Amino acid sequence: MASAARTTRTFSLEKQVLEEVERTKGPVSTSARVNQLLKAGLESERRRDLHTEASRFFTSRPEEDRKPRRAFQSASVKSITRD
């Protein structure tokens, strides 16, 4: 998957990382393999962050939720019994 815009940058890689990239790149260029790995890593990080955010959002805090929930229930009962 070629990108329309590419920027040449210089980064330092550990020798072991570069050896692993070279070993696993197959017929594609080293740059293409590094891009594949970086995209996969960034996607993995994004998913992890979304999972963490969802966990925080859906974590129930009963002591914080109880008062507003009771107030809503009480107001609903009053509203329903008025009719």
N, C-alpha and C positions, 0 to 999 in steps of 0.2 A: 504494500500500500504506500505509494509515493505521496509525499506531501507537496503542495504547491509552493510553499515558502520554506526554505531551509536557511538556517543561520549557522555559520561555522564558529564553533567555540572550542576552547582548549580546556580539557579537564585532566586531572591526574588520576590514574587508576592504580590500585595495588597490583603488584605483579601476579598474584594468584587469581585475582578477578580477571585480569586481561587474558591469562592463560585459559581460564574457564570459558570466557567469551569466544576465544579462538577455537577451542575444542568443540564448542556446541554450535557454532555459527552455520555449519553446513555450506550450501552454495551461495548464501547471501554475504554481503560485505560486512566487515566488522562494525561499521557505523550503523547499518541496518539492524544488526543483531543487538547492539547497545540500545538503539531506539526501541526495539521490541521489548527488551528487558525493562527499560525505564518506564514505558507505558504500562506494562503489566504491574510493575511495582507501584506506580502512582494509582492505578485502578484498585489494587489491593488495599492501599492506604485509604483511599476514598471510601471504599466499602466498609473498612474497619471503623472509620470515623462516623459513617452513617449508622452503623450498628451501635456504636457507643452512644450517639445522640439519641437514637430510638430507645435504647435501654434507659437512659436518664429520663426521657419524656414519659415512658410508660411505667416507670417505677412508682408504685403507689406509696404515698406518705399518709397513712391513715390519720395521724394527729393533725395534719394540715388540711386534709380534705373533709374531715368530719363536720366542722361548723358550717362551711358553705353548703355542703350536701344537705345537712339537716334544715338549714334555712330555706333552701330550694324546695325540699319536700314539704315543709310546713306551709310555704306560700302556695304550693300546688294544691294541697289539701284544702286550704281556705278558698282558693279560687274555684275548685270543683264543687265544694259544698255550698257556695253562694247561689248556684243555679238551682 
